[in-house]
């Protein structure tokens, strides 16, 4: 590296965003390597000026008090900081002790120790705006990414070209040597230690050995993607975000984001807030990020799916959001959870306990979608993705040193599960691991055959247990038929009767051995007596049913009911309790032709505030969430939509003061969904298969199953305080929530 050359100096002072973009473009398009230290100092100076030194009280409206500004970056300031960094590195590292032209592990550890020795001993390492060399040179503070980047920049100052940055989704280290096969930690995870196969195996922090290995240009992209434009928890710098967006598009056009899924996700978020004319929509960028993840990293990155899911959620595309989150869970299940995976844990905690429940509440409140079955609550694909999401979380927990699920997860799962319609659960097949739906059907058929054979055996036993006493014939039959099969604590099935028992035991091969208690055999004479008594009773009942005429009181009661119809105006505070004007002709018609079709309009009151009384059923009252919903939900036919009341303008009967309305039948059928088969892989979810596919839900069983062996108890003290700080701090390089987007859009 030739140092701070005259070509770079001609771009100063930097007075606007385009000046910074031109400087970066010059560094990225020249044959020489881009100057990492110079570019990091420039970005850090601008970010510090627009964010840290621009803090506002929380009670002030930031959109009204912040004016668009851009700091003037003078050459003297940047050159002084750059010279300080170069001097510190070259003065501290004696290259005569390392005669080899390539970087070695000892040299990597020595350079990282030089950087560490300059840092302050006590500061919060996860604080925002600590990722640039500007923070290192002015405040002696760096976060994990900042330390790794400073080591790589130091090796560039020492003119080593075989040391590069390696990035996961929440960690950074360096790779070096020929073909970059060697790796070393340079942060507080153990400086100089190699990252071996045992460390990266099933570890999300190291992406299971599939990190982003950066080139010099991708290292420039990493400092651009790591820009944090937040001023406080709710306000961002518009200028800083605009600069980040323009620089990311520059890197994208030059092809340096092709293998960088995280940067593509950040660019997609920025495009959603402030679309650039002539550029692809955010959805294309999120899909490009997922494709890069699959093509270059064996689908080991989780954040591309969470970026997409958050985007679909904010745009109320709930079906697509559930699918993206289920895909994210399918990726994270390939890892084992530990305490270092705090960031991704909080990501899924927010999705499961905040975003999905809010989605279910929103879908349940859409009455029109519920009536027409167009909501996600009636879609078996959405239900399948919902279960697939939790199945991935449970499998992530399996074989992990730390638990993932606790009672909060179980409560939110039960809440969201209860919002799905019971008809959806019937449309999903949940065979066990290695099973198929056909095998499940075969098992069910075998069970039915066993049940039929068992019933036949029961009938045979009933006949054998009849005594010879004529006075107790019927009583013995009733007792025999009332026999039930009981299961003891030892797992044996016992048939209980008056004087006989039958126990089934299982041997080691899984075969059943039956030990039967001998019962007295009944002779053919007793069987004939029983048959004759039963046939005699049946004949008597049949003869009485054929000769007896219906009670006239029943017909009178039916006629009286048809003459008195409840008047809905009476419920509203006016009119008579019953109306008979519209039912007289109906009664005559129904009695004359018993098989004629009944028109529901004839049962409606003619005076009902201009709309027919829709009526209430038990089904409508159960589904209704408020009294107003009782007038909306009606018991729907199986093949048609709910009839919609539509007023027919101009159709006024001159002989009647009320307006006549017509019920228009919508003959278009309800959406028909095909059955979906889902193979649950986790032990916890497989244990709940029957509940997930049944119409009734056992909440207690769900909570007990999900929290088994994963109880989490938080202790009060210093550790609890650190956890609270971690939960409330700003998370850079991750998708922004809805409130953040709204505030930023208003400012822009």
BELQUITA-V664466 format. One record per helix or strand of 2 or more residues. SS is the DSSP state (A for helix, B for strand). FROM is the first residue (numbers start at 0). LEN is the number of residues. If there is no record, write none. Layout:
BEGIN
<<SS;FROM;LEN> <SS;FROM;LEN>>
END
This chain:
BEGIN
<<A;5;4> <A;16;13> <A;35;15> <A;51;3> <A;61;4> <A;74;18> <A;94;3> <A;104;13> <A;132;7> <A;143;14> <B;162;5> <B;171;5> <A;177;3> <B;181;3> <A;196;4> <A;203;6> <B;211;2> <A;215;10> <A;237;16> <A;260;13> <A;281;15> <A;302;12> <A;317;15> <A;341;24> <A;366;5> <A;375;3> <A;379;18> <A;406;13> <A;421;5> <B;427;2> <A;436;28> <A;469;12> <B;484;3> <B;492;4> <B;500;6> <B;511;5> <A;523;24> <A;551;12> <B;564;2> <A;567;4> <B;577;2> <A;583;9> <A;599;4> <A;617;6> <A;626;5> <B;643;9> <B;658;6> <B;675;2> <A;682;4> <A;688;4> <A;698;8> <A;717;11> <A;737;10>>
END
